[in-house]
Amino acid sequence: MKIERVEIFGVAVPLVGEYKNAYLAKTVQKSAVVRITASGGAIGLGNVDPDPGYSKESAVDHLRTLETVLKPLLIGMDPCNIHEIMARIDPAIEGFLDSKAAIEMACVDLAARAQGVPVYTWLGGAIKSTLLFNAWIGILPPDQAAAETMVWKNRGFRSAKIKVGGNIEADRDRVKAVREAVGPDFGLRIDANAGYDVETSIKLAHYVAPYKLQLFEQPVAAEDLAGMARVRKAANAEGLLIMADEALLDHASLIDIIRADAADMVKVKVMKQGGILNTRRMIATAEAAGLKCIVGHGFGLGINTVAEIMLAATSSNVVDGLECVGPLKTGDDIVAHKLDLSKGTLALPDGPGLGVTLDEAKIAQYRFDPNHA
């Protein structure tokens, strides 16, 4: 097979309300969608959902790069030879891992579809048939945080992430209220989004230690691995694990984290790590170093979400409580059947490939022109 056509779509899908984090507030998710068509009519889909603070480039930047830099390189190539494709597009432009991930995802989808198997079978097979998902709680007053967490628990969720930042006493009170509401068997995580310095992070780790958390995500600035190592040592003494997120980008950054003893766990995202195969390799490297992984990002559309689900299902090193929960936050999607994660569990989707189909009407409804964005 040879690649005959590459289509790039920019879409702005409405969110369910407004979402705020340490980096922005937004009511829509701007995403890039790639559809590759090969000889014989074989099709593969890719989708990435860039987010400020996590992606170095904006959705508009990715759409322009996909259209003008990377798309022309693909025509005539074998879509099933992922290694050759990545070897061509990687040096074409520095960075833009999300753009490269969108192309790689579409090629993996196409290759698996061509063989008539789901992506997880193409990757070597699934070891989980049911996936569990992680809920999230914003920086809310204690009573409200506790009430929201109980809603998630009553729906069927078994874990939740609590956002922290700005005031560690308020953080402590929020965590305490949630723990008292949900009881001892519900998994809790906290995420500072790189918002605290070392000493403040250590103090917060001490404050929340009595509440038996699963992990403390990215307490300090991404570039401060020495500082994160200090936080890790103090937090571990309190029985709390540290997870790197913003500090992790490519394979080299993972090696830096391992060498610095900066984390007990790492969070990986297919778009941020440059594709399904790159992410799978990083999971394996983390496993060899004794670091567990969490997979997912909060605002993915259906294609990207299924890619992360199928990848997660192939590794015992991936912790339950996936964070690819974008379909819970979006009011719609651009795939024919929106994923239902409302109960916190999902049977592993069938293929072939990623098993999703574009909804042409939704693409038209939510499409935007990056040149006029």
C-alpha positions as CSV (number, residue, x, y, z in Angstrom):
1,M,0.0,0.0,0.0
2,K,1.0,3.6,-0.6
3,I,-0.4,6.8,1.0
4,E,-2.5,8.6,-1.5
5,R,-4.3,11.3,0.5
6,V,-3.7,13.0,3.8
7,E,-6.5,15.2,5.2
8,I,-6.1,17.6,8.2
9,F,-9.1,18.9,10.1
10,G,-9.1,21.5,12.9
11,V,-12.1,21.1,15.2
12,A,-13.3,23.1,18.2
13,V,-15.6,20.8,20.3
14,P,-17.6,22.3,23.1
15,L,-16.8,21.3,26.7
16,V,-19.4,20.6,29.4
17,G,-19.0,24.0,31.1
18,E,-15.8,25.8,31.8
19,Y,-12.6,24.1,32.9
20,K,-9.8,25.8,34.7
21,N,-6.3,24.6,35.6
22,A,-3.0,26.3,36.4
23,Y,-2.5,27.3,32.8
24,L,-5.9,28.4,31.3
25,A,-9.6,28.5,31.4
26,K,-11.5,27.1,28.4
27,T,-15.0,26.2,27.2
28,V,-14.0,24.4,23.9
29,Q,-11.3,21.8,23.1
30,K,-9.4,22.7,19.9
31,S,-7.9,19.6,18.4
32,A,-6.3,18.3,15.2
33,V,-7.6,15.3,13.3
34,V,-5.7,13.4,10.6
35,R,-7.2,11.0,8.1
36,I,-4.8,9.0,5.9
37,T,-6.1,7.2,2.8
38,A,-3.9,4.6,1.2
39,S,-4.2,2.7,-2.1
40,G,-7.2,0.3,-2.1
41,G,-9.1,2.7,0.1
42,A,-7.6,1.7,3.4
43,I,-8.1,4.5,6.0
44,G,-6.4,5.4,9.3
45,L,-7.4,8.1,11.8
46,G,-5.3,10.1,14.2
47,N,-6.2,12.9,16.6
48,V,-4.3,15.1,19.1
49,D,-5.7,17.6,21.6
50,P,-2.9,20.1,22.5
51,D,-3.3,21.9,25.8
52,P,-1.3,24.9,27.1
53,G,1.1,23.8,29.9
54,Y,1.3,20.3,28.5
55,S,1.9,20.8,24.8
56,K,4.7,23.2,23.7
57,E,2.7,24.3,20.6
58,S,-0.9,25.3,20.2
59,A,-3.5,23.5,18.2
60,V,-3.3,26.1,15.5
61,D,0.5,25.7,15.3
62,H,0.1,21.9,15.0
63,L,-2.6,22.2,12.2
64,R,-0.3,24.5,10.2
65,T,2.7,22.3,10.7
66,L,0.7,19.2,9.7
67,E,-0.6,20.8,6.6
68,T,2.5,22.6,5.3
69,V,5.5,20.6,6.7
70,L,4.6,17.0,7.4
71,K,1.7,16.2,5.0
72,P,3.7,16.6,1.8
73,L,6.3,14.1,3.1
74,L,3.8,11.3,3.4
75,I,2.5,10.9,-0.1
76,G,3.7,7.7,-1.7
77,M,5.0,6.2,1.5
78,D,4.0,2.8,2.9
79,P,1.6,3.6,5.8
80,C,2.3,0.3,7.5
81,N,6.1,1.0,7.8
82,I,5.8,3.2,10.9
83,H,9.6,3.2,11.4
84,E,10.2,4.6,8.0
85,I,7.5,7.2,8.3
86,M,8.8,8.5,11.6
87,A,12.4,8.5,10.3
88,R,11.2,10.9,7.6
89,I,9.0,13.2,9.6
90,D,11.1,13.4,12.8
91,P,13.9,15.5,11.3
92,A,11.6,17.6,9.2
93,I,10.8,19.9,12.1
94,E,12.1,20.1,15.7
95,G,9.6,19.4,18.4
96,F,5.9,19.2,17.4
97,L,5.6,15.8,19.0
98,D,1.8,16.1,19.0
99,S,1.7,16.6,15.2
100,K,4.0,13.6,14.7
101,A,1.8,11.6,17.1
102,A,-1.3,12.3,15.0
103,I,0.3,11.0,11.9
104,E,1.8,8.0,13.7
105,M,-1.6,7.2,15.3
106,A,-3.3,7.3,11.9
107,C,-0.7,5.0,10.4
108,V,-1.0,2.5,13.3
109,D,-4.8,2.6,13.0
110,L,-4.5,1.9,9.2
111,A,-1.9,-0.9,9.7
112,A,-4.0,-2.7,12.3
113,R,-7.2,-2.2,10.2
114,A,-5.4,-3.7,7.2
115,Q,-4.7,-6.8,9.3
116,G,-8.2,-6.9,10.6
117,V,-7.1,-6.7,14.3
118,P,-7.5,-4.1,17.0
119,V,-4.5,-1.9,17.8
120,Y,-3.9,-3.7,21.1
121,T,-3.6,-7.0,19.2
122,W,-1.3,-5.3,16.7
123,L,0.8,-4.2,19.7
124,G,1.2,-7.7,21.0
125,G,-2.1,-8.3,22.8
126,A,-4.2,-7.0,25.6
127,I,-3.7,-8.1,29.2
128,K,-6.8,-6.3,30.5
129,S,-10.3,-6.7,29.2
130,T,-11.9,-4.0,31.4
131,L,-10.4,-0.5,32.0
132,L,-10.9,1.6,35.1
133,F,-10.9,5.4,34.9
134,N,-9.9,8.2,37.3
135,A,-12.3,11.0,38.3
136,W,-11.0,14.6,39.0
137,I,-11.8,17.3,41.6
138,G,-10.9,20.9,41.1
139,I,-9.6,23.4,43.6
140,L,-12.9,23.6,45.5
141,P,-14.0,24.3,49.1
142,P,-13.8,21.2,51.2
143,D,-17.5,20.5,51.4
144,Q,-18.0,20.9,47.7
145,A,-14.9,18.8,46.9
146,A,-16.2,16.0,49.1
147,A,-19.7,16.1,47.6
148,E,-18.4,16.0,44.0
149,T,-16.1,13.0,44.9
150,M,-19.1,11.2,46.3
151,V,-21.0,11.7,43.1
152,W,-18.1,10.0,41.2
153,K,-17.9,7.2,43.7
154,N,-21.7,6.6,43.5
155,R,-21.4,6.4,39.7
156,G,-18.9,3.6,40.0
157,F,-15.5,5.3,40.0
158,R,-12.8,3.9,42.3
159,S,-10.3,6.7,42.4
160,A,-10.1,10.5,41.9
161,K,-7.4,13.2,41.4
162,I,-7.7,16.3,43.6
163,K,-6.2,19.4,42.2
164,V,-4.0,21.4,44.7
165,G,-2.3,24.8,44.5
166,G,-2.1,28.2,45.9
167,N,-2.5,27.4,49.6
168,I,-1.3,24.2,51.2
169,E,-3.6,24.6,54.3
170,A,-6.6,24.8,52.0
171,D,-5.2,21.8,50.0
172,R,-4.9,19.8,53.2
173,D,-8.5,20.6,54.3
174,R,-9.8,19.7,50.8
175,V,-8.0,16.3,50.9
176,K,-9.1,15.7,54.4
177,A,-12.8,16.3,53.6
178,V,-12.7,14.1,50.5
179,R,-11.0,11.2,52.4
180,E,-13.5,11.4,55.2
181,A,-16.4,11.4,52.7
182,V,-15.3,8.5,50.5
183,G,-13.7,6.2,53.2
184,P,-10.4,4.4,53.2
185,D,-10.8,2.2,50.1
186,F,-11.3,4.9,47.5
187,G,-8.0,5.8,45.7
188,L,-7.0,9.5,45.9
189,R,-4.3,11.4,44.1
190,I,-3.2,15.0,44.2
191,D,-1.8,17.1,41.4
192,A,0.0,20.5,41.9
193,N,0.7,21.1,38.1
194,A,4.2,22.1,39.0
195,G,2.8,25.0,41.1
196,Y,4.9,24.7,44.3
197,D,8.5,25.1,45.3
198,V,10.4,22.4,47.1
199,E,9.9,23.3,50.7
200,T,6.2,24.0,50.2
201,S,5.8,20.7,48.5
202,I,7.5,18.8,51.3
203,K,5.3,20.5,53.8
204,L,2.2,19.6,51.8
205,A,3.3,16.0,51.5
206,H,3.6,16.0,55.3
207,Y,0.1,17.5,55.7
208,V,-1.6,14.9,53.5
209,A,0.3,11.8,54.6
210,P,-2.4,10.8,57.1
211,Y,-4.9,10.5,54.2
212,K,-3.1,7.6,52.4
213,L,-2.9,9.0,48.9
214,Q,-1.9,7.0,45.8
215,L,0.5,9.7,44.6
216,F,1.5,13.4,44.5
217,E,1.8,14.5,40.9
218,Q,4.3,17.0,39.7
219,P,4.8,19.1,42.9
220,V,7.5,21.4,41.5
221,A,8.6,23.0,38.2
222,A,9.3,20.6,35.3
223,E,12.9,21.5,35.0
224,D,13.7,21.2,38.7
225,L,14.6,17.5,38.8
226,A,16.9,17.9,41.8
227,G,14.2,19.7,43.7
228,M,11.7,17.0,42.8
229,A,14.2,14.4,44.0
230,R,14.3,16.2,47.4
231,V,10.5,16.2,47.5
232,R,10.4,12.5,46.6
233,K,12.8,11.6,49.4
234,A,10.7,13.4,52.0
235,A,7.4,12.2,50.6
236,N,8.5,8.6,50.5
237,A,9.4,8.9,54.2
238,E,5.8,9.8,54.7
239,G,4.6,6.9,52.6
240,L,3.7,9.0,49.6
241,L,4.8,8.4,46.0
242,I,5.8,11.2,43.6
243,M,4.7,11.1,39.9
244,A,6.3,13.2,37.1
245,D,4.1,14.7,34.4
246,E,5.2,18.1,33.1
247,A,8.8,16.9,33.6
248,L,8.3,14.1,31.1
249,L,8.4,14.7,27.3
250,D,10.7,12.5,25.3
251,H,12.7,9.4,26.0
252,A,15.7,11.5,27.0
253,S,13.7,13.3,29.7
254,L,12.5,9.9,31.1
255,I,16.2,8.9,31.4
256,D,16.9,12.2,33.1
257,I,14.1,11.6,35.6
258,I,15.4,8.0,36.3
259,R,19.0,9.2,36.8
260,A,17.9,12.0,39.1
261,D,15.8,9.6,41.3
262,A,13.1,12.3,40.9
263,A,10.0,10.2,40.7
264,D,8.4,6.9,41.7
265,M,5.9,7.0,38.8
266,V,5.6,8.8,35.4
267,K,2.5,9.9,33.5
268,V,2.5,9.3,29.7
269,K,0.3,10.6,27.0
270,V,0.3,9.3,23.4
271,M,0.3,12.8,21.9
272,K,2.9,14.3,24.2
273,Q,5.3,11.4,23.8
274,G,5.1,11.5,20.0
275,G,3.0,8.5,19.2
276,I,1.8,5.0,20.3
277,L,5.1,3.2,19.7
278,N,7.2,5.9,21.4
279,T,4.9,5.8,24.4
280,R,5.0,2.0,24.5
281,R,8.8,2.1,24.5
282,M,8.8,4.7,27.3
283,I,6.5,2.5,29.4
284,A,8.9,-0.4,28.9
285,T,11.9,1.8,30.0
286,A,10.0,3.0,33.0
287,E,9.2,-0.6,33.9
288,A,12.8,-1.6,33.6
289,A,13.7,1.2,36.0
290,G,11.0,0.2,38.5
291,L,8.6,3.1,37.8
292,K,4.9,2.5,37.3
293,C,3.0,4.5,34.7
294,I,-0.3,6.2,34.5
295,V,-1.7,6.8,31.0
296,G,-4.0,9.6,29.8
297,H,-4.8,13.3,29.5
298,G,-7.9,15.1,30.5
299,F,-9.3,16.6,27.3
300,G,-8.9,14.0,24.5
301,L,-11.5,13.5,21.8
302,G,-12.6,10.0,20.9
303,I,-9.8,8.9,18.6
304,N,-6.9,9.9,20.9
305,T,-8.8,8.5,23.9
306,V,-9.2,5.1,22.3
307,A,-5.6,5.1,21.3
308,E,-4.5,5.6,25.0
309,I,-7.0,3.0,26.2
310,M,-5.8,0.4,23.8
311,L,-2.2,1.1,24.6
312,A,-2.8,1.0,28.3
313,A,-4.5,-2.4,28.0
314,T,-1.2,-3.9,26.7
315,S,1.0,-3.3,29.8
316,S,0.9,-4.6,33.3
317,N,3.1,-1.6,34.2
318,V,0.1,0.8,33.7
319,V,-1.7,1.5,36.9
320,D,-5.5,1.3,37.0
321,G,-7.3,4.6,37.0
322,L,-6.7,5.8,33.5
323,E,-6.7,9.6,33.1
324,C,-7.9,9.6,29.4
325,V,-11.3,10.9,30.4
326,G,-11.8,13.6,27.8
327,P,-15.2,12.2,26.7
328,L,-16.6,13.0,30.2
329,K,-15.6,16.7,29.7
330,T,-16.7,17.2,26.1
331,G,-20.3,17.9,25.1
332,D,-19.9,16.1,21.8
333,D,-17.3,14.3,19.7
334,I,-16.2,13.9,16.1
335,V,-16.6,10.1,16.1
336,A,-19.8,8.2,15.3
337,H,-20.2,6.7,18.7
338,K,-19.0,8.8,21.7
339,L,-17.4,6.8,24.4
340,D,-19.4,6.4,27.6
341,L,-17.1,6.5,30.6
342,S,-19.8,7.7,33.0
343,K,-19.5,4.7,35.3
344,G,-15.7,4.7,35.6
345,T,-15.3,1.5,33.7
346,L,-15.2,0.4,30.0
347,A,-14.9,-2.9,28.3
348,L,-11.9,-2.9,26.0
349,P,-13.2,-1.6,22.6
350,D,-13.2,-3.8,19.6
351,G,-11.2,-3.0,16.4
352,P,-10.3,-3.3,13.7
353,G,-7.7,-0.7,14.3
354,L,-8.9,1.9,16.8
355,G,-12.5,0.8,16.0
356,V,-13.8,4.3,15.5
357,T,-15.3,6.1,12.6
358,L,-15.4,9.8,11.8
359,D,-18.8,11.5,11.9
360,E,-18.6,13.7,8.8
361,A,-21.4,15.9,10.0
362,K,-19.7,16.6,13.3
363,I,-16.4,17.4,11.5
364,A,-18.3,20.0,9.4
365,Q,-20.1,21.3,12.5
366,Y,-17.1,21.9,14.6
367,R,-14.4,22.6,12.0
368,F,-12.4,25.8,12.2
369,D,-9.8,27.4,9.9
370,P,-6.4,27.7,11.7
371,N,-5.5,30.6,9.4
372,H,-8.4,32.6,10.9
373,A,-8.3,31.3,14.5
